[in-house]
Amino acid sequence: MILARSPVFQTGVQSASPLAVVVGVYLLFAGHNNPGGGFAAGLVIGAVVTLRTVAGLQRPVYGPALITGGTLLVVAVAAAPLLWGDPLLDQKVVSFDLPLLGTIKTGSALPFDVAVTAIVVGLVIALLDGLSTSDSLIPDRSSP
């Protein structure tokens, strides 16, 4: 694929990747009070993985592991309130003071969103792995 071997395309993807990952992380953490959350963060990070794969900068692995780990974490976070007699998926909010940042609030929805992000990114990686048999999508690094 000519586009994948283009140094301009590769440099552009390399330059934009860190900013896109920062946006994905912002969406992950801001999703409780603003638009975003685990699914939106997973889509943005999945898009970065896809662009880097098409550009030939990386070969994504561990898709099934991300899906499995994310699913186990979702189930654990969802079922944990049942141990204390609370309803399924009940959220607990914890706040604490940090010296430089002030009061920080977080809750059990954060690990849930992290797990959803892992599932979405894992599904994107699994999709790319399934499409890797096509030479037109994912370039082989060994060929000139």
N, C-alpha and C positions, 0 to 999 in steps of 0.2 A: 504494500500500500504506500503510495508516494507521500500522502499527507502525513502518515505516521513517521516517516523518515525525515520529514522537514525539520531542520533545526529551529526555524522560526516557530513552528507549532509546538515543538518540545519545550523551547524556552518560554513560550507563553503559558503553557500548562504548568511548568515548574514555577513560574512567577506567581500565577494566580492560585495555586494550590494552598499555600499557607493562609492566604486571606479567606479563601472559601472554607477551610477547616475552622478558622476563628469564627466565621459567621455560623457554621454548623454548631459549634460549641455554645455560642451565644443563644441560638435558637433552643438548644437543649436546656440551658439554665433559665432562660426567660420565659419558657413555655407555660409556667404556672400562672403568671399575671398578664402576659402579653401573648399575641399570636406566636405559635411555635410549639415546641415540645419534642418528644422523642421521635415521632414519625417525620416531622419536618427536618429535624437535625439529621436523621438517617438518610433522607433523600438528598440533602446537600452533600453529606460526606460520601454517599454512594455515587453521586455525580462526579466528585473529585476522583474516586477510585476508578470510575469508568473512563474519564478523560486521561488519567495517567496510564491506564491499561492500553487504550487506543493509541496513545502517543509512544508506547513502547518503553515507558519509564519504569514500570513495575509489572509484576505478574502476581495478581492477588491470590492469596491462599487462605485457608482456615475459614471458609464460608460456612460449612456445616458445624464447625465448632462454635462460631459466633451465634448461629441460629439455636443450637442446643443450649449454650450457656445463657443466652438471652431468655429463652423459654423457661429454663429452670429458675432464673431470677424473677421473672414475671410471676410464676406460680408461687414462689416463696414469699414475695412481697404481697401478693394478693391473699394468700392464706395465713400469713403471720398474725393478723388481727384476730383470727379465730382462736388462737391460743390464749388470748386474754378475754375472751367472751365478747369481743366486738364483732360487728358485721364484716363480711367479706369485702376487701378493698377499702376498708376504713383508713383514712389518712391520719397520721400523727404528725404534728408540727412541733419542731424543737427550735428554740432560739438560744443563742449564746453570744456573749460579748467577746470581741477580739480587740487587741490593743490599737491597731491601726485602722481596721475596717469598721469598727463599731458593732452594732447589733446585727447578727446574721440569723436569718430564719431559713430553715430547710425542713423538709418533711419526707415521709415515706414515698411520696410521688416521685422524688428525684431518682432513686434506684430503679423504680418502675420505668421511668422515661429512658434511663441509660440502657435498660434491658430491651426496650422497644427499638432504640437506636441500633443496638447490636443485632437484633433480628433483621431489621431493614437492610443494614450494610451487609450482613451475611447472605441475605437473599440476592442482593445485587451481585455479590461475588460469585454465588452459585450460578446465577444467570450468565455471568461472563465466562465462568468455567464451562458451562454447557455450550456456549457459543464459540468456545476456543477452537473447535474443530474447523471452523471457517477461517481460512487464511486471510480473508479480506478484513476481518474485524480486529484480531489481535496479531500483531506482527511477531514473527519469530526472530528473536535477538541474534540468533546464530547465522541467519542468512544475510547476504550483503544488501 
